[in-house]
Amino acid sequence: MGSLNQYPSSGRFRCEVVDIKAELEQWKRDIHEYGFYEPGVPFKKYEPSLLFAYDAYLQHHKIPLDELLRTLEAKYSERFDRMDRMDWHVMRELLQQVWQRMGGSLGTTRTRQ
């Protein structure tokens, strides 16, 4: 999994280095436990979106997720064809889970699990 670093001023831990192979294996095992998972959808359908989410986190981990959602929605739409991307409400939940898993700030965003 990721490499956690503690930030002295906040006492919080935040991941700045990610073992993406280990993360994807963890997701593959546990994805059925998340509210955004649709039974019967193969993991390979989620994998590109998970990679997008981790990439976004690593680029913007110092910014609360709620401040990035509009920008990330536009980038997600640009990067993926309509048939290859998840509905935005599903992707937003996936982003929230990745941000939370890595110790990033969600801002005022709330997760549903």
SULCORBEL-V931740 format. One record per residue. N is the residue number from 0. PSI is psi in whole degrees, 0 to 359 (* if undefined). NEAR is the number of other ideal C-beta (glycine too) atoms within 8 Angstrom. Layout:
# SULCORBEL-V931740
{{N | PSI | NEAR} {N | PSI | NEAR}}
This chain:
# SULCORBEL-V931740
{{0 | 191 | 7} {1 | 169 | 11} {2 | 117 | 8} {3 | 138 | 8} {4 | 138 | 8} {5 | 136 | 7} {6 | 113 | 9} {7 | 320 | 5} {8 | 329 | 4} {9 | 340 | 5} {10 | 2 | 6} {11 | 156 | 7} {12 | 142 | 8} {13 | 137 | 11} {14 | 132 | 16} {15 | 348 | 8} {16 | 134 | 6} {17 | 131 | 12} {18 | 90 | 9} {19 | 326 | 8} {20 | 315 | 6} {21 | 320 | 8} {22 | 315 | 13} {23 | 323 | 10} {24 | 319 | 8} {25 | 314 | 9} {26 | 318 | 11} {27 | 321 | 8} {28 | 322 | 6} {29 | 359 | 8} {30 | 329 | 10} {31 | 346 | 6} {32 | 352 | 6} {33 | 145 | 11} {34 | 334 | 6} {35 | 347 | 9} {36 | 134 | 10} {37 | 116 | 6} {38 | 136 | 5} {39 | 345 | 3} {40 | 123 | 7} {41 | 150 | 4} {42 | 324 | 8} {43 | 338 | 5} {44 | 329 | 7} {45 | 333 | 13} {46 | 312 | 9} {47 | 324 | 8} {48 | 324 | 13} {49 | 317 | 13} {50 | 320 | 9} {51 | 315 | 11} {52 | 317 | 13} {53 | 320 | 13} {54 | 314 | 8} {55 | 317 | 12} {56 | 312 | 14} {57 | 328 | 9} {58 | 329 | 6} {59 | 24 | 8} {60 | 343 | 11} {61 | 354 | 3} {62 | 134 | 8} {63 | 141 | 11} {64 | 319 | 14} {65 | 337 | 9} {66 | 346 | 7} {67 | 349 | 11} {68 | 316 | 11} {69 | 316 | 6} {70 | 315 | 7} {71 | 325 | 10} {72 | 316 | 11} {73 | 316 | 8} {74 | 320 | 9} {75 | 316 | 13} {76 | 323 | 8} {77 | 321 | 6} {78 | 328 | 6} {79 | 138 | 11} {80 | 155 | 5} {81 | 320 | 5} {82 | 341 | 4} {83 | 353 | 6} {84 | 157 | 10} {85 | 161 | 10} {86 | 147 | 5} {87 | 322 | 8} {88 | 328 | 6} {89 | 315 | 10} {90 | 321 | 14} {91 | 317 | 10} {92 | 320 | 13} {93 | 315 | 15} {94 | 317 | 13} {95 | 318 | 12} {96 | 318 | 12} {97 | 313 | 12} {98 | 314 | 13} {99 | 317 | 10} {100 | 323 | 8} {101 | 356 | 13} {102 | 12 | 9} {103 | 160 | 12} {104 | 133 | 7} {105 | 345 | 13} {106 | 229 | 8} {107 | 359 | 6} {108 | 140 | 10} {109 | 141 | 5} {110 | 153 | 9} {111 | 121 | 5} {112 | * | 6}}
